[in-house]
């Protein structure tokens, strides 16, 4: 599991089972499918993300966020590897079709097909990314409260 520390800034308005957390942006953020629901603060160094509040954290609590490693790897593959593979497949297919047809410039048609496949891959990634962000396994979860807020009445 990938983990990050953060501070709870508010409890979900319509749903008390979620909380908004501010955490420092890290390299993990780039491959997170929920990154579109995050809000950048402080010049992009801090991120505000909605997380499942399974630990019952309150505003001001310092917490640990977790996201499934398998989900992180799937998202990383989808974002980085799939478009590159699509580009290469498009280039290979374009080259093969142009050579088989004989009337097209192989290099030009290969480049055209590569960009077409790459564009389609980006659209596919966006659509799948939206669907993935709705699933619980791709949403960060508050797993532990490190310190309770000092302004809470206990």
C-alpha positions in Angstrom: 0.0 0.0 0.0 1.2 3.5 -0.8 0.7 5.9 2.1 0.9 9.6 2.7 0.4 11.8 5.7 -2.0 14.7 5.8 -4.3 16.9 7.9 -8.1 16.7 7.8 -9.5 20.2 6.8 -13.2 19.3 6.6 -15.6 16.4 6.8 -17.6 15.7 3.6 -20.6 17.9 3.4 -23.1 15.4 2.0 -21.4 12.3 3.3 -19.8 12.0 6.8 -17.9 8.9 5.6 -15.5 11.1 3.6 -13.1 13.8 4.7 -11.1 16.4 2.8 -7.4 16.1 3.5 -4.4 18.4 2.7 -1.2 16.5 1.9 2.0 17.4 0.3 2.2 16.6 -3.4 4.4 13.6 -4.1 5.4 11.5 -7.1 2.5 9.2 -6.2 0.0 11.9 -7.2 1.0 11.6 -10.9 -0.4 8.1 -11.3 -3.4 8.4 -9.0 -6.7 8.1 -10.9 -8.4 10.3 -8.3 -6.0 13.2 -9.0 -8.8 15.0 -10.9 -10.8 15.3 -7.6 -7.8 16.9 -5.9 -7.3 20.6 -5.6 -3.9 22.1 -5.7 -3.0 24.7 -3.1 0.1 26.7 -2.2 1.5 26.8 -5.8 0.8 23.1 -6.4 2.9 21.9 -3.5 -0.1 20.9 -1.4 -3.0 18.8 -2.5 -6.5 18.6 -1.2 -8.1 15.3 -1.7 -11.4 13.6 -0.7 -10.7 10.4 1.1 -12.8 7.6 2.7 -12.9 8.3 6.4 -12.7 4.8 7.8 -10.7 5.9 10.9 -13.3 8.4 12.0 -10.9 11.4 11.8 -12.1 14.9 12.8 -11.1 18.3 11.4 -7.5 19.1 12.4 -6.4 15.5 12.9 -3.1 14.4 11.4 -3.8 11.2 9.5 -2.3 8.6 7.2 -3.9 8.1 3.8 -3.5 4.8 1.9 -4.2 3.7 -1.6 -4.0 0.1 -2.9 -0.6 -0.6 -4.6 -2.4 -2.8 -7.2 -4.7 0.1 -8.1 -1.7 2.4 -8.3 0.1 0.0 -10.7 -3.0 -0.3 -12.9 -3.4 3.4 -13.0 0.3 3.9 -13.8 0.1 1.4 -16.7 -3.1 3.1 -18.0 -1.6 6.5 -17.9 2.0 5.9 -19.1 2.4 2.5 -20.8 -0.9 2.1 -22.7 -0.6 5.3 -24.8 3.0 4.5 -25.8 2.0 0.9 -26.8 -0.9 2.3 -28.8 1.5 4.7 -30.5 3.9 1.9 -31.5 1.0 -0.4 -32.6 -0.4 2.5 -34.8 3.0 3.1 -36.3 3.6 -0.5 -37.1 0.1 -1.0 -38.5 0.4 2.2 -40.6 3.8 1.0 -42.0 2.4 -2.5 -42.8 -0.8 -1.1 -44.4 1.1 1.4 -46.6 3.6 -1.3 -47.8 0.8 -3.7 -48.5 -1.2 -1.0 -50.4 1.8 0.3 -52.3 0.2 3.7 -53.0 0.9 5.4 -49.7 4.1 6.9 -48.4 5.1 4.3 -45.7 6.7 6.9 -43.3 3.9 9.4 -43.6 1.1 6.9 -43.2 3.0 5.3 -40.3 3.2 8.6 -38.5 -0.5 9.4 -39.2 -1.6 6.1 -37.8 0.7 6.4 -34.8 -0.8 9.8 -33.9 -4.3 8.5 -34.6 -3.8 5.5 -32.2 -2.2 7.7 -29.6 -5.1 10.1 -29.7 -7.6 7.3 -29.4 -5.6 5.9 -26.5 -5.7 9.3 -24.7 -9.5 9.4 -25.1 -9.8 5.8 -23.8 -7.6 6.7 -20.8 -9.8 9.6 -19.9 -13.0 7.5 -20.2 -11.6 4.6 -18.2 -10.0 7.0 -15.7 -13.4 8.6 -14.9 -14.9 5.1 -14.4 -12.0 4.0 -12.2 -12.2 7.1 -10.0 -15.7 6.1 -9.0 -14.5 2.8 -7.6 -13.7 2.5 -3.9 -10.3 0.7 -4.6 -9.0 3.8 -6.5 -10.1 6.3 -3.7 -7.6 7.1 -0.9 -8.6 5.9 2.5 -7.8 7.3 5.9 -6.3 4.3 7.7 -4.9 5.8 10.9 -5.0 8.9 13.0 -1.5 10.0 13.9 -2.4 12.9 16.2 -5.7 14.3 17.3 -6.4 18.0 16.9 -5.7 20.0 20.0 -8.9 22.1 19.6 -11.3 19.2 19.9 -13.3 18.6 23.0 -12.6 15.0 24.2 
